[in-house]
Amino acid sequence: MVFSITESYSDVFTNRLIVGIHELTQEKTDLFWEIFGLPSNMITLKSSQKSRPYVTVRPGSGIYASASDSSSSGWPHASVGFRAYRINPSGTRINGFTTAGHVGMTMSRLYRTGTLVGNLYDYRYEGTSDFAFYDATSGTTLSNITAYSDDMGNDSDVVSLDASYVLTNNVSYNSLIMKVGSRTFYSHGYLVDTNYTAHYDDAIITNLIRTSAKALAGDSGGAVFVEYGGKYCILGNISGGDGTYSYVTKFEIARTALDSTIYLY
């Protein structure tokens, strides 16, 4: 929130403090009052724009290892999972986003459209978890609206993901599963297995979900979700795929894999 404030000044005509917030939303408005606890009868919030690059990161967005890579024509190195936050030891909320653990193993910083969007907090790429969390930089807006709506990369009918996740035992076999990633964009399929073991070149990851929603290299870390209770709820992050199937780290496991609970919002 602090990084979203672009300006503040006193309006002598209304005798109020005017605070400019980048792309002001109801969510940012509520967060402003929650954090600062200032009297609303003395302050007016207005929407404004930052002069420096301001990048929006969405579920499925392509992310890169360097600023120069992100302006090239190659496939993105990986994909964004979900916006989330963690609480650091001092009790401060740190906003960020998730992706695959094998991304965190090799990339301490992630870029989008040439701009740094995330610094690695921690990752796990072993056992049952292929999961990483990146702290968002000051020039990053985090969204819960998917990046794609079809397998061609369009986003004319994107969906908003709910700030909750679904336990695997609440999803039955042949349930419709959806995913977004920066290589194959949007795809859907069905739940095939809830205890799949993937044998990668550098690790064996167990207890994965396997779905027939296809994924390829570049989709790693992307968002996997399911319609549950009338909402689009998070199931996990893409760990891998072979063009026919995708393998998914369960969020119910990954959210505490970093010795710090990751909360969705």
Beta strands, then each sheet from edge to edge (+ up, - down):
strand 1: 5-11
strand 2: 16-22
strand 3: 43-48
strand 4: 55-57
strand 5: 62-63
strand 6: 78-79
strand 7: 83-87
strand 8: 93-99
strand 9: 109-112
strand 10: 115-126
strand 11: 129-136
strand 12: 140-142
strand 13: 176-181
strand 14: 185-199
strand 15: 204-211
strand 16: 223-228
strand 17: 231-241
strand 18: 246-250
strand 19: 263-264
sheet 1: 1+ 2- 3-
sheet 2: 4+ 12+
sheet 3: 5+ 6-
sheet 4: 9+ 10- 11+ 8- 7+ 19-
sheet 5: 13+ 14- 15+ 18- 17+ 16- 13+
end
